[in-house]
Amino acid sequence: MNLSEEIQIVEALLFASPNPLTQTRINLIFETNPPKLDDAVKELNRHYEKANRSFKIQRIAGGFQLTTLPEFDKWIKRMVDKSGKLALSTAAMETLSIIAYKQPISRFNVESIRGVDCSGVIKTLLSKSLVRIKGRDEGPGRPLLYATTDKFLENFGVNRISDLPKLKEIADLNDGDKAEKMKLMELQLKPSEQPSDISPDDLATGAIAQT
């Protein structure tokens, strides 16, 4: 099997895979001498750009996935049935934002930021597999702790939590709204709450933009 054939196979797998394709999956598919997924993706993306294609391969949730270019979004939205899209209420988006930036976090701490009961909203997010139970807090009552899932990363098109918008970026967009800026400040991570994949430079993070 030559290099060209390997790249074609990787491309076919990217088209067929419902989830981001990883090197681990490639290693299981090829019996011997699996191709390097990173190299194959770079070669395919060069080909797509040269041929002026409407899609590219993007790193998402720790793997790679074929995605359309942003300029074609409006046409795809016209085609896709709205019932098949991820639909979240404002309450769900706010709760999901808090969990994403302060994970792992308990329901009590989410409610202390939102100021309202969040039990029903968290159940909805769990049912949609956007959040998961990560364990229990060591505090009184040992409440459950919640964190985001790979499906969350896939739906929002990011590779890892640290790729989400920074707090300063969101605050600058809302520069004229002091109330909104104060609300965003509540989401800023404390060092003790920092997820393992976020570096100190990524501590200034902001809320997920609602679409």
Buried (B, 14 or more C-beta within 10 A) or exposed (E): EEEEEBBBBBBEBBEEBEEBBBBEBBEEEBEEEBBEBEEBBEBBBEEBEEEEEEEBBBBBBBBBBBEBEEEEEEEEEEEEEEEEEEEBEEBBBBBBBBBBBBBBBBBBBBBEBBEEEBEEBBEBBBEBEBBBEEEEBEEEEEBBBBBBBBBBBBBBEBBBBBBBBBBEEBBEBBEEEEEBBEBBEEBBBEEEBBBEEBEEEBBBBBBBEEE
